[in-house]
Amino acid sequence: MISIIFGKTKPINYIIVLTFLFAFYWGVHFSLFDRIYSPSQLVQKMLVLGALLFSIFLVNFIVKRNKITGSNSFSILFYALLTVVFPETLLDSNAILCSFFLLLAMRRLISMRSSRETKFKIFDATIWVLISSFFYDWALLFVILIYAAIFFYDAKNIRNWLAPFAGLFTVYMITKCVMILSGNEEFLAEQYQFHFSLNVAYFSYWGHSTKLILFALVTFLTGLLAFLKLGKSGFGRVANMRLIAFTFVIGLVVNLLKLSDNVYPVMITFFPAVVFMTKFIESIRRPRIKEIVLIASIIVPFLALLTGIAIQ
């Protein structure tokens, strides 16, 4: 049943996923964590929710436009299910917005495979990555991803290696002008502190340790299987998967560097994770086994959610 519904790309799939995310987002805020907001704060949360819902369209667009996965909707299904595994990330508006802008960057980087307008794509991706760092300072590490993409797709053109500097200069000048006009000239100095302190007690709660470790293991395992299934695929597809894998690694590093209460940046790793999970589902040829795995993939997140609620 699940494979029949999400095994194809239909508008009903968007309706199901978006409706669920809309309801689950407010359920997490008001029921699970008992948050209370003023009218102005509610407006801000609605804008953040809009970014979250639009992220679903971005994920689907990236995987379909670049033929990373087959013609199905498993990627958006898994994206929604990961929010169930990590509901606390929906409380962190910075996580949602940072992830949103990184998805915009990934859209441009993966499209470099076509070898058209490469410098403009690098420029755009640099701008999106820098904007994402306004929400998490350590997100600047994704600039490494830009140079990885250049290395994977078009390393011979020296201008490609210089394009990120143009993006950096553009964002810096615009931000500086806006900050001067708004009277907040210390924004950049205050934003990019790059603090890091390893808080072992942070992992005492199972949601910060067991879930994250299991999530990383499952993603690495499905990613390994995805690479094995690539076989003799073209260089472009292999390069795409390498870039996606590198995205996940950098995302995990940012998670470790941002260890603190009320900060849950795990969402920035959702995109590469859902790609690998989707590739794994696609590799299952027997319909019954695929259906069983899909049912388990829906049941397990809700079991994790209920376990977390019981422990609190």
PASEBA-1860 file (N, C-alpha, C; in nm, 3 decimals):
! residues 312
1> MISIIFGK> 0.083/-0.120/0.000/0.000/0.000/0.000/0.087/0.126/0.000 ~ 0.185/0.131/0.088/0.273/0.248/0.096/0.355/0.263/-0.031 ~ 0.408/0.150/-0.080/0.488/0.154/-0.202/0.404/0.194/-0.322 ~ 0.274/0.161/-0.320/0.186/0.199/-0.429/0.162/0.350/-0.428 ~ 0.141/0.405/-0.308/0.113/0.549/-0.297/0.237/0.632/-0.325 ~ 0.347/0.603/-0.254/0.468/0.685/-0.266/0.565/0.632/-0.372 ~ 0.530/0.523/-0.436/0.615/0.471/-0.543/0.602/0.549/-0.672 ~ 0.511/0.646/-0.673/0.492/0.732/-0.789/0.490/0.877/-0.744
9> TKPINYII> 0.504/0.967/-0.840/0.500/1.110/-0.808/0.361/1.164/-0.842 ~ 0.280/1.180/-0.739/0.145/1.231/-0.757/0.121/1.347/-0.661 ~ 0.031/1.438/-0.698/-0.001/1.551/-0.608/-0.048/1.506/-0.470 ~ -0.115/1.392/-0.463/-0.165/1.343/-0.334/-0.051/1.319/-0.236 ~ 0.066/1.282/-0.288/0.182/1.259/-0.201/0.225/1.388/-0.132 ~ 0.225/1.499/-0.208/0.256/1.628/-0.148/0.153/1.666/-0.043 ~ 0.027/1.642/-0.074/-0.080/1.677/0.019/-0.064/1.601/0.150 ~ -0.033/1.471/0.140/-0.018/1.389/0.260/0.099/1.439/0.345
17> VLTFLFAF> 0.214/1.457/0.282/0.336/1.496/0.354/0.324/1.636/0.411 ~ 0.274/1.731/0.331/0.265/1.870/0.377/0.161/1.884/0.488 ~ 0.050/1.814/0.476/-0.052/1.819/0.580/0.002/1.761/0.711 ~ 0.073/1.650/0.699/0.131/1.589/0.818/0.232/1.683/0.884 ~ 0.323/1.742/0.804/0.424/1.832/0.860/0.360/1.954/0.925 ~ 0.257/2.008/0.862/0.188/2.124/0.918/0.131/2.091/1.056 ~ 0.060/1.978/1.065/0.000/1.939/1.191/0.105/1.900/1.295 ~ 0.208/1.827/1.250/0.310/1.780/1.343/0.393/1.896/1.398
25> YWGVHFSL> 0.420/1.996/1.314/0.497/2.113/1.357/0.429/2.183/1.475 ~ 0.299/2.211/1.460/0.228/2.277/1.569/0.207/2.184/1.688 ~ 0.192/2.055/1.659/0.178/1.958/1.769/0.303/1.952/1.855 ~ 0.418/1.959/1.792/0.545/1.958/1.865/0.555/2.081/1.954 ~ 0.520/2.197/1.900/0.533/2.322/1.974/0.433/2.332/2.090 ~ 0.307/2.302/2.061/0.202/2.327/2.160/0.172/2.209/2.251 ~ 0.185/2.087/2.199/0.149/1.969/2.279/0.271/1.899/2.338 ~ 0.370/1.873/2.255/0.485/1.796/2.300/0.575/1.875/2.394
33> FDRIYSPS> 0.598/2.004/2.361/0.689/2.085/2.442/0.619/2.203/2.512 ~ 0.489/2.211/2.500/0.408/2.310/2.574/0.459/2.453/2.560 ~ 0.486/2.494/2.438/0.533/2.630/2.415/0.415/2.727/2.404 ~ 0.437/2.851/2.447/0.337/2.957/2.437/0.401/3.075/2.364 ~ 0.331/3.128/2.263/0.387/3.234/2.181/0.294/3.354/2.176 ~ 0.354/3.470/2.162/0.277/3.593/2.142/0.236/3.599/1.994 ~ 0.143/3.686/1.958/0.101/3.698/1.817/0.217/3.723/1.721 ~ 0.311/3.810/1.760/0.425/3.838/1.673/0.515/3.715/1.658
41> QLVQKMLV> 0.530/3.639/1.767/0.610/3.517/1.761/0.542/3.411/1.674 ~ 0.410/3.406/1.679/0.335/3.312/1.595/0.357/3.342/1.446 ~ 0.361/3.470/1.413/0.387/3.508/1.274/0.525/3.459/1.231 ~ 0.624/3.477/1.319/0.759/3.429/1.289/0.761/3.278/1.270 ~ 0.690/3.207/1.357/0.686/3.061/1.347/0.618/3.016/1.219 ~ 0.517/3.091/1.175/0.448/3.057/1.050/0.540/3.075/0.931 ~ 0.624/3.177/0.935/0.722/3.198/0.828/0.824/3.084/0.826 ~ 0.867/3.042/0.943/0.962/2.930/0.952/0.896/2.803/0.901
49> LGALLFSI> 0.769/2.782/0.937/0.695/2.666/0.888/0.686/2.669/0.736 ~ 0.667/2.789/0.679/0.664/2.802/0.534/0.794/2.755/0.470 ~ 0.907/2.790/0.533/1.038/2.746/0.483/1.049/2.594/0.492 ~ 0.998/2.536/0.600/1.002/2.391/0.618/0.920/2.321/0.509 ~ 0.799/2.371/0.485/0.712/2.309/0.385/0.771/2.325/0.245 ~ 0.830/2.441/0.217/0.891/2.463/0.086/1.014/2.375/0.068 ~ 1.078/2.337/0.179/1.194/2.248/0.172/1.156/2.113/0.111 ~ 1.031/2.071/0.134/0.983/1.945/0.076/0.986/1.953/-0.077
57> FLVNFIVK> 0.940/2.066/-0.130/0.944/2.084/-0.276/1.087/2.089/-0.327 ~ 1.176/2.152/-0.250/1.316/2.160/-0.291/1.380/2.022/-0.296 ~ 1.356/1.941/-0.194/1.412/1.806/-0.190/1.365/1.727/-0.311 ~ 1.235/1.732/-0.337/1.181/1.657/-0.450/1.236/1.709/-0.582 ~ 1.248/1.840/-0.594/1.300/1.900/-0.718/1.444/1.857/-0.743 ~ 1.527/1.861/-0.640/1.668/1.828/-0.656/1.686/1.683/-0.701 ~ 1.619/1.590/-0.635/1.639/1.448/-0.666/1.579/1.411/-0.801 ~ 1.470/1.480/-0.841/1.408/1.447/-0.969/1.479/1.514/-1.086
65> RNKITGSN> 1.509/1.643/-1.070/1.572/1.719/-1.179/1.708/1.661/-1.215 ~ 1.780/1.615/-1.115/1.915/1.562/-1.139/1.919/1.409/-1.146 ~ 1.800/1.348/-1.146/1.786/1.203/-1.160/1.869/1.127/-1.057 ~ 1.869/1.180/-0.934/1.942/1.114/-0.826/1.868/0.990/-0.780 ~ 1.735/0.999/-0.778/1.652/0.884/-0.742/1.556/0.857/-0.857 ~ 1.479/0.751/-0.843/1.381/0.719/-0.945/1.258/0.807/-0.935 ~ 1.158/0.775/-1.017/1.036/0.854/-1.020/0.942/0.807/-0.909 ~ 0.970/0.852/-0.788/0.888/0.818/-0.672/0.892/0.933/-0.572
73> SFSILFYA> 0.820/0.916/-0.462/0.812/1.021/-0.360/0.867/0.974/-0.225 ~ 0.952/0.873/-0.229/1.007/0.820/-0.104/1.092/0.924/-0.031 ~ 1.160/1.010/-0.107/1.250/1.108/-0.045/1.173/1.205/0.046 ~ 1.059/1.255/0.000/0.984/1.349/0.084/0.916/1.276/0.200 ~ 0.883/1.150/0.179/0.827/1.070/0.289/0.929/1.054/0.401 ~ 1.051/1.018/0.365/1.156/0.998/0.465/1.193/1.130/0.532 ~ 1.188/1.239/0.457/1.219/1.370/0.516/1.121/1.402/0.628 ~ 0.993/1.375/0.602/0.891/1.400/0.705/0.909/1.306/0.823
81> LLTVVFPE> 0.944/1.181/0.796/0.961/1.083/0.905/1.080/1.117/0.993 ~ 1.184/1.177/0.936/1.300/1.215/1.017/1.266/1.325/1.117 ~ 1.168/1.409/1.082/1.124/1.510/1.179/1.055/1.444/1.297 ~ 0.995/1.325/1.274/0.932/1.251/1.384/1.040/1.193/1.475 ~ 1.149/1.146/1.415/1.260/1.091/1.494/1.325/1.200/1.577 ~ 1.338/1.320/1.518/1.402/1.433/1.587/1.304/1.550/1.597 ~ 1.197/1.537/1.677/1.097/1.645/1.685/1.153/1.775/1.742 ~ 1.258/1.763/1.825/1.315/1.884/1.887/1.374/1.978/1.783
89> TLLDSNAI> 1.410/1.926/1.666/1.468/2.013/1.563/1.364/2.110/1.508 ~ 1.234/2.077/1.523/1.128/2.167/1.479/1.114/2.287/1.571 ~ 1.171/2.279/1.692/1.170/2.392/1.785/1.277/2.495/1.749 ~ 1.378/2.450/1.677/1.492/2.534/1.644/1.471/2.598/1.507 ~ 1.424/2.721/1.506/1.399/2.790/1.379/1.527/2.805/1.298 ~ 1.639/2.823/1.366/1.767/2.835/1.296/1.799/2.708/1.218 ~ 1.765/2.592/1.274/1.791/2.466/1.205/1.711/2.457/1.076 ~ 1.584/2.496/1.082/1.497/2.489/0.963/1.544/2.586/0.856
97> LCSFFLLL> 1.577/2.709/0.896/1.619/2.810/0.799/1.757/2.779/0.742 ~ 1.848/2.734/0.827/1.981/2.696/0.779/1.970/2.582/0.679 ~ 1.891/2.482/0.712/1.870/2.368/0.622/1.808/2.413/0.490 ~ 1.714/2.506/0.497/1.647/2.556/0.377/1.747/2.620/0.281 ~ 1.832/2.707/0.332/1.929/2.774/0.245/2.038/2.679/0.196 ~ 2.071/2.579/0.276/2.167/2.479/0.229/2.108/2.394/0.117 ~ 1.978/2.371/0.122/1.912/2.300/0.012/1.919/2.382/-0.117 ~ 1.902/2.513/-0.105/1.917/2.600/-0.222/2.059/2.592/-0.278
105> AMRRLISM> 2.157/2.585/-0.188/2.296/2.571/-0.231/2.319/2.437/-0.300 ~ 2.263/2.329/-0.242/2.279/2.196/-0.301/2.214/2.189/-0.439 ~ 2.103/2.258/-0.455/2.036/2.260/-0.586/2.129/2.312/-0.694 ~ 2.206/2.415/-0.661/2.299/2.472/-0.760/2.425/2.387/-0.776 ~ 2.473/2.332/-0.666/2.598/2.254/-0.675/2.578/2.125/-0.754 ~ 2.470/2.055/-0.727/2.447/1.929/-0.798/2.419/1.953/-0.945 ~ 2.358/2.067/-0.977/2.330/2.097/-1.118/2.457/2.130/-1.196 ~ 2.572/2.143/-1.127/2.699/2.166/-1.196/2.736/2.048/-1.286
113> RSSRETKF> 2.670/1.936/-1.264/2.693/1.817/-1.345/2.671/1.844/-1.494 ~ 2.579/1.937/-1.526/2.547/1.966/-1.665/2.657/2.044/-1.737 ~ 2.752/2.102/-1.659/2.865/2.179/-1.714/2.819/2.306/-1.786 ~ 2.702/2.356/-1.753/2.653/2.482/-1.811/2.645/2.588/-1.703 ~ 2.695/2.707/-1.735/2.693/2.821/-1.643/2.751/2.783/-1.507 ~ 2.861/2.712/-1.510/2.920/2.660/-1.387/2.959/2.769/-1.289 ~ 3.020/2.876/-1.339/3.066/2.983/-1.250/2.948/3.051/-1.180 ~ 2.837/3.069/-1.251/2.720/3.132/-1.190/2.660/3.041/-1.083
121> KIFDATIW> 2.663/2.911/-1.107/2.611/2.816/-1.009/2.697/2.815/-0.882 ~ 2.828/2.824/-0.900/2.919/2.830/-0.785/2.896/2.959/-0.708 ~ 2.879/3.068/-0.782/2.852/3.199/-0.719/2.723/3.194/-0.637 ~ 2.617/3.140/-0.697/2.488/3.131/-0.627/2.499/3.042/-0.504 ~ 2.564/2.926/-0.520/2.577/2.833/-0.407/2.654/2.896/-0.293 ~ 2.756/2.973/-0.325/2.834/3.041/-0.221/2.747/3.139/-0.143 ~ 2.664/3.212/-0.214/2.575/3.308/-0.148/2.478/3.236/-0.054 ~ 2.419/3.125/-0.100/2.325/3.051/-0.016/2.393/2.992/0.107
129> VLISSFFY> 2.514/2.942/0.090/2.587/2.886/0.205/2.618/2.996/0.307 ~ 2.660/3.110/0.258/2.692/3.220/0.349/2.567/3.270/0.423 ~ 2.454/3.272/0.353/2.330/3.311/0.420/2.292/3.209/0.526 ~ 2.314/3.079/0.496/2.284/2.975/0.596/2.369/2.992/0.721 ~ 2.489/3.049/0.705/2.577/3.068/0.821/2.529/3.181/0.911 ~ 2.431/3.261/0.864/2.372/3.363/0.951/2.292/3.298/1.064 ~ 2.256/3.172/1.046/2.176/3.100/1.145/2.262/3.007/1.231 ~ 2.363/2.946/1.171/2.464/2.869/1.244/2.600/2.913/1.193
137> DWALLFVI> 2.682/2.968/1.280/2.813/3.016/1.233/2.897/2.904/1.173 ~ 2.888/2.782/1.232/2.969/2.671/1.183/2.924/2.620/1.047 ~ 2.809/2.668/0.998/2.764/2.629/0.864/2.859/2.680/0.756 ~ 2.949/2.771/0.793/3.052/2.816/0.699/3.138/2.700/0.650 ~ 3.140/2.590/0.724/3.217/2.474/0.681/3.167/2.419/0.547 ~ 3.043/2.451/0.513/2.990/2.402/0.386/3.054/2.472/0.266 ~ 3.134/2.574/0.290/3.214/2.633/0.182/3.309/2.526/0.128 ~ 3.353/2.436/0.216/3.438/2.324/0.173/3.364/2.240/0.069
145> LIYAAIFF> 3.232/2.227/0.088/3.151/2.149/-0.005/3.152/2.212/-0.145 ~ 3.156/2.344/-0.149/3.160/2.413/-0.278/3.288/2.377/-0.354 ~ 3.399/2.379/-0.282/3.526/2.344/-0.348/3.531/2.195/-0.382 ~ 3.464/2.112/-0.303/3.454/1.970/-0.336/3.377/1.952/-0.466 ~ 3.269/2.029/-0.483/3.190/2.022/-0.606/3.273/2.066/-0.727 ~ 3.352/2.171/-0.708/3.439/2.217/-0.817/3.538/2.106/-0.855 ~ 3.593/2.040/-0.754/3.689/1.932/-0.777/3.622/1.814/-0.849 ~ 3.499/1.782/-0.809/3.429/1.668/-0.868/3.386/1.694/-1.012
153> YDAKNIRN> 3.341/1.817/-1.042/3.276/1.843/-1.170/3.363/1.915/-1.273 ~ 3.438/2.017/-1.231/3.513/2.096/-1.330/3.634/2.160/-1.263 ~ 3.733/2.079/-1.233/3.851/2.127/-1.159/3.952/2.198/-1.248 ~ 3.944/2.181/-1.379/4.046/2.235/-1.467/4.034/2.385/-1.491 ~ 3.914/2.438/-1.477/3.891/2.581/-1.502/3.926/2.660/-1.376 ~ 4.032/2.740/-1.383/4.081/2.814/-1.267/3.979/2.917/-1.219 ~ 3.893/2.966/-1.310/3.794/3.067/-1.272/3.692/3.009/-1.174 ~ 3.667/2.880/-1.186/3.572/2.817/-1.094/3.621/2.826/-0.950
161> WLAPFAGL> 3.751/2.813/-0.931/3.809/2.817/-0.796/3.803/2.957/-0.736 ~ 3.793/3.058/-0.822/3.789/3.196/-0.774/3.646/3.247/-0.753 ~ 3.548/3.180/-0.815/3.408/3.225/-0.808/3.356/3.238/-0.665 ~ 3.391/3.146/-0.571/3.341/3.163/-0.433/3.384/3.293/-0.368 ~ 3.500/3.344/-0.405/3.547/3.470/-0.347/3.456/3.586/-0.391 ~ 3.406/3.579/-0.514/3.313/3.681/-0.563/3.184/3.676/-0.482 ~ 3.137/3.554/-0.452/3.017/3.538/-0.370/3.039/3.590/-0.229 ~ 3.155/3.561/-0.174/3.190/3.607/-0.039/3.193/3.759/-0.033
169> FTVYMITK> 3.255/3.822/-0.132/3.265/3.968/-0.135/3.126/4.031/-0.148 ~ 3.041/3.970/-0.232/2.906/4.023/-0.253/2.824/4.019/-0.124 ~ 2.823/3.904/-0.058/2.747/3.890/0.065/2.801/3.983/0.174 ~ 2.933/3.993/0.182/2.994/4.079/0.284/2.955/4.224/0.264 ~ 2.962/4.272/0.141/2.932/4.413/0.114/2.785/4.444/0.139 ~ 2.697/4.355/0.094/2.553/4.378/0.115/2.520/4.374/0.264 ~ 2.574/4.275/0.334/2.548/4.262/0.478/2.601/4.382/0.553 ~ 2.721/4.425/0.517/2.782/4.540/0.585/2.698/4.666/0.565
177> CVMILSGN> 2.649/4.687/0.443/2.567/4.805/0.416/2.437/4.800/0.495 ~ 2.373/4.683/0.497/2.247/4.668/0.570/2.269/4.690/0.720 ~ 2.378/4.638/0.772/2.406/4.653/0.915/2.435/4.798/0.952 ~ 2.503/4.870/0.864/2.532/5.011/0.891/2.402/5.092/0.891 ~ 2.316/5.063/0.793/2.190/5.136/0.783/2.097/5.105/0.901 ~ 2.106/4.982/0.952/2.019/4.943/1.064/2.082/4.973/1.200 ~ 2.205/5.022/1.201/2.272/5.056/1.326/2.322/4.936/1.403 ~ 2.343/4.826/1.336/2.391/4.703/1.401/2.522/4.658/1.337
185> EEFLAEQY> 2.623/4.743/1.348/2.751/4.720/1.280/2.831/4.604/1.340 ~ 2.793/4.561/1.460/2.867/4.454/1.525/2.811/4.315/1.494 ~ 2.715/4.306/1.401/2.649/4.179/1.374/2.747/4.069/1.334 ~ 2.835/4.096/1.240/2.927/3.994/1.190/3.022/3.946/1.300 ~ 3.072/4.040/1.380/3.163/4.003/1.488/3.092/3.920/1.594 ~ 2.965/3.954/1.618/2.889/3.880/1.720/2.840/3.746/1.668 ~ 2.810/3.738/1.538/2.755/3.615/1.481/2.860/3.506/1.470 ~ 2.978/3.541/1.424/3.080/3.440/1.395/3.178/3.428/1.511
193> QFHFSLNV> 3.131/3.367/1.619/3.214/3.344/1.736/3.286/3.209/1.729 ~ 3.224/3.111/1.663/3.280/2.977/1.646/3.319/2.914/1.781 ~ 3.228/2.919/1.874/3.251/2.856/2.004/3.237/2.705/1.991 ~ 3.318/2.634/2.065/3.307/2.488/2.070/3.351/2.440/2.208 ~ 3.261/2.369/2.273/3.295/2.309/2.401/3.224/2.175/2.409 ~ 3.298/2.069/2.426/3.242/1.935/2.429/3.174/1.911/2.562 ~ 3.042/1.906/2.559/2.961/1.885/2.680/2.915/1.739/2.683 ~ 2.984/1.657/2.760/2.952/1.516/2.767/2.813/1.493/2.823
201> AYFSYWGH> 2.771/1.578/2.918/2.638/1.563/2.979/2.527/1.580/2.876 ~ 2.558/1.649/2.767/2.459/1.671/2.662/2.409/1.539/2.606 ~ 2.496/1.437/2.605/2.461/1.308/2.547/2.390/1.217/2.647 ~ 2.369/1.263/2.769/2.303/1.180/2.868/2.158/1.152/2.831 ~ 2.095/1.246/2.760/1.959/1.225/2.712/1.966/1.145/2.583 ~ 1.884/1.038/2.575/1.898/0.945/2.464/1.872/1.010/2.328 ~ 1.792/1.116/2.327/1.765/1.183/2.202/1.888/1.250/2.143 ~ 1.988/1.278/2.227/2.110/1.342/2.179/2.221/1.241/2.153
209> STKLILFA> 2.200/1.119/2.189/2.306/1.020/2.173/2.260/0.901/2.091 ~ 2.174/0.816/2.150/2.134/0.694/2.082/2.069/0.721/1.947 ~ 1.973/0.813/1.944/1.905/0.841/1.817/2.002/0.893/1.712 ~ 2.089/0.985/1.752/2.183/1.044/1.656/2.282/0.939/1.606 ~ 2.331/0.854/1.695/2.426/0.750/1.656/2.360/0.649/1.562 ~ 2.238/0.605/1.597/2.167/0.510/1.511/2.134/0.572/1.376 ~ 2.097/0.698/1.378/2.068/0.770/1.253/2.191/0.775/1.164 ~ 2.306/0.806/1.223/2.431/0.812/1.146/2.468/0.675/1.091
217> LVTFLTGL> 2.451/0.571/1.172/2.485/0.436/1.127/2.395/0.390/1.013 ~ 2.266/0.415/1.027/2.172/0.377/0.920/2.204/0.451/0.792 ~ 2.234/0.580/0.804/2.266/0.659/0.685/2.394/0.612/0.619 ~ 2.497/0.585/0.699/2.623/0.535/0.642/2.603/0.399/0.575 ~ 2.522/0.313/0.638/2.499/0.180/0.581/2.422/0.190/0.449 ~ 2.314/0.267/0.447/2.238/0.282/0.323/2.320/0.355/0.217 ~ 2.406/0.448/0.262/2.494/0.516/0.167/2.594/0.421/0.105 ~ 2.648/0.331/0.185/2.742/0.231/0.134/2.674/0.142/0.032
225> LAFLKLGK> 2.553/0.098/0.063/2.477/0.015/-0.030/2.447/0.092/-0.159 ~ 2.420/0.220/-0.146/2.392/0.303/-0.264/2.513/0.310/-0.355 ~ 2.632/0.326/-0.297/2.754/0.331/-0.377/2.782/0.197/-0.444 ~ 2.754/0.088/-0.373/2.774/-0.044/-0.431/2.680/-0.068/-0.548 ~ 2.559/-0.016/-0.538/2.461/-0.033/-0.645/2.491/0.052/-0.767 ~ 2.572/0.157/-0.749/2.603/0.243/-0.863/2.676/0.166/-0.972 ~ 2.763/0.075/-0.929/2.834/-0.010/-1.024/2.907/0.070/-1.129 ~ 2.864/0.049/-1.253/2.929/0.116/-1.366/2.850/0.236/-1.415
233> SGFGRVAN> 2.781/0.301/-1.324/2.705/0.421/-1.363/2.800/0.529/-1.412 ~ 2.745/0.626/-1.482/2.827/0.733/-1.536/2.895/0.814/-1.428 ~ 2.998/0.887/-1.468/3.076/0.965/-1.372/2.990/1.069/-1.302 ~ 2.894/1.128/-1.378/2.809/1.232/-1.320/2.732/1.182/-1.200 ~ 2.674/1.063/-1.209/2.597/1.009/-1.097/2.687/0.975/-0.979 ~ 2.804/0.922/-1.008/2.898/0.890/-0.900/2.941/1.018/-0.829 ~ 2.969/1.123/-0.908/3.010/1.251/-0.849/2.898/1.308/-0.763 ~ 2.774/1.295/-0.809/2.660/1.343/-0.730/2.654/1.273/-0.594
241> MRLIAFTF> 2.669/1.142/-0.595/2.660/1.066/-0.471/2.777/1.098/-0.379 ~ 2.893/1.122/-0.436/3.008/1.161/-0.354/2.981/1.296/-0.286 ~ 2.925/1.388/-0.362/2.896/1.520/-0.306/2.791/1.510/-0.196 ~ 2.691/1.427/-0.217/2.586/1.409/-0.117/2.643/1.345/0.009 ~ 2.731/1.247/-0.008/2.795/1.183/0.107/2.880/1.284/0.184 ~ 2.952/1.368/0.112/3.035/1.471/0.174/2.948/1.571/0.251 ~ 2.829/1.599/0.197/2.735/1.688/0.264/2.695/1.631/0.400 ~ 2.670/1.501/0.404/2.630/1.437/0.530/2.743/1.444/0.633
249> VIGLVVNL> 2.866/1.421/0.589/2.980/1.424/0.680/2.997/1.563/0.739 ~ 2.991/1.665/0.655/3.005/1.802/0.704/2.891/1.835/0.799 ~ 2.769/1.789/0.767/2.654/1.812/0.853/2.673/1.752/0.991 ~ 2.731/1.630/0.997/2.758/1.567/1.126/2.861/1.646/1.205 ~ 2.962/1.696/1.136/3.065/1.777/1.203/3.003/1.903/1.264 ~ 2.916/1.970/1.186/2.848/2.089/1.238/2.765/2.054/1.359 ~ 2.699/1.937/1.357/2.620/1.893/1.472/2.706/1.881/1.597 ~ 2.824/1.824/1.582/2.914/1.807/1.697/2.966/1.941/1.747
257> LKLSDNVY> 2.991/2.032/1.655/3.046/2.163/1.693/2.941/2.253/1.757 ~ 2.813/2.226/1.732/2.705/2.310/1.786/2.637/2.248/1.907 ~ 2.707/2.157/1.975/2.647/2.091/2.092/2.609/2.191/2.200 ~ 2.481/2.205/2.225/2.432/2.289/2.335/2.282/2.270/2.347 ~ 2.228/2.311/2.457/2.083/2.301/2.477/2.011/2.399/2.385 ~ 1.892/2.358/2.343/1.804/2.440/2.259/1.860/2.464/2.119 ~ 1.961/2.389/2.079/2.016/2.397/1.944/2.016/2.256/1.887 ~ 1.943/2.237/1.777/1.927/2.102/1.720/1.950/2.107/1.569
265> PVMITFFP> 2.075/2.113/1.526/2.104/2.130/1.384/2.099/2.002/1.300 ~ 2.046/1.893/1.357/2.048/1.765/1.285/1.972/1.773/1.154 ~ 1.880/1.867/1.139/1.802/1.878/1.016/1.889/1.903/0.893 ~ 2.005/1.963/0.911/2.091/1.992/0.796/2.148/1.864/0.736 ~ 2.131/1.751/0.805/2.178/1.622/0.750/2.064/1.542/0.688 ~ 1.943/1.594/0.691/1.827/1.518/0.644/1.834/1.489/0.494 ~ 1.874/1.589/0.414/1.872/1.569/0.269/1.959/1.452/0.224 ~ 2.089/1.449/0.260/2.169/1.334/0.217/2.116/1.203/0.273
273> AVVFMTKF> 2.062/1.207/0.395/2.009/1.085/0.455/1.893/1.030/0.375 ~ 1.799/1.117/0.335/1.682/1.067/0.262/1.720/1.018/0.122 ~ 1.824/1.076/0.064/1.871/1.027/-0.066/1.920/0.883/-0.053 ~ 2.003/0.857/0.047/2.056/0.722/0.066/1.945/0.623/0.102 ~ 1.852/0.666/0.186/1.741/0.578/0.223/1.654/0.545/0.104 ~ 1.631/0.644/0.020/1.550/0.621/-0.101/1.620/0.526/-0.196 ~ 1.750/0.544/-0.213/1.826/0.453/-0.300/1.821/0.310/-0.248 ~ 1.822/0.296/-0.115/1.813/0.162/-0.056/1.677/0.099/-0.085
281> IESIRRPR> 1.569/0.175/-0.068/1.436/0.124/-0.096/1.423/0.085/-0.244 ~ 1.479/0.168/-0.330/1.473/0.139/-0.474/1.548/0.012/-0.511 ~ 1.647/-0.023/-0.431/1.727/-0.142/-0.461/1.656/-0.272/-0.424 ~ 1.548/-0.263/-0.346/1.474/-0.382/-0.306/1.379/-0.421/-0.419 ~ 1.399/-0.538/-0.474/1.322/-0.581/-0.591/1.192/-0.652/-0.554 ~ 1.189/-0.722/-0.445/1.070/-0.796/-0.407/0.968/-0.703/-0.343 ~ 0.848/-0.695/-0.401/0.746/-0.602/-0.351/0.710/-0.622/-0.204 ~ 0.700/-0.748/-0.161/0.661/-0.774/-0.022/0.767/-0.724/0.076
289> IKEIVLIA> 0.892/-0.751/0.043/1.001/-0.706/0.131/1.007/-0.555/0.133 ~ 0.988/-0.492/0.017/0.988/-0.346/0.010/0.877/-0.288/0.096 ~ 0.759/-0.351/0.090/0.645/-0.303/0.169/0.673/-0.317/0.318 ~ 0.734/-0.428/0.357/0.766/-0.452/0.498/0.866/-0.348/0.548 ~ 0.968/-0.321/0.467/1.069/-0.222/0.505/1.006/-0.083/0.517 ~ 0.915/-0.049/0.426/0.849/0.082/0.431/0.761/0.094/0.553 ~ 0.689/-0.013/0.585/0.604/-0.010/0.705/0.691/0.007/0.830 ~ 0.803/-0.065/0.833/0.894/-0.053/0.947/0.952/0.088/0.956
297> SIIVPFLA> 0.981/0.148/0.842/1.039/0.282/0.840/0.939/0.387/0.889 ~ 0.811/0.355/0.886/0.709/0.446/0.940/0.684/0.418/1.088 ~ 0.683/0.292/1.124/0.656/0.254/1.264/0.770/0.295/1.356 ~ 0.895/0.271/1.314/1.011/0.298/1.400/1.020/0.445/1.442 ~ 1.003/0.543/1.353/1.009/0.683/1.399/0.906/0.716/1.507 ~ 0.785/0.662/1.493/0.682/0.691/1.593/0.711/0.618/1.724 ~ 0.773/0.501/1.715/0.817/0.432/1.838/0.924/0.514/1.908 ~ 1.016/0.569/1.830/1.121/0.655/1.888/1.060/0.778/1.952
305> LLTGIAIQ> 0.958/0.835/1.887/0.891/0.952/1.943/0.823/0.918/2.076 ~ 0.750/0.806/2.079/0.681/0.765/2.201/0.779/0.731/2.313 ~ 0.892/0.670/2.275/0.995/0.639/2.374/1.053/0.766/2.436 ~ 1.077/0.865/2.350/1.129/0.992/2.400/1.031/1.061/2.493 ~ 0.901/1.054/2.459/0.799/1.115/2.545/0.792/1.043/2.679 ~ 0.803/0.908/2.677/0.796/0.830/2.800/0.914/0.857/2.891 ~ 1.032/0.881/2.831/1.153/0.905/2.910/1.152/1.042/2.975 ~ 1.092/1.140/2.907/1.093/1.279/2.959/1.022/1.289/3.094
END
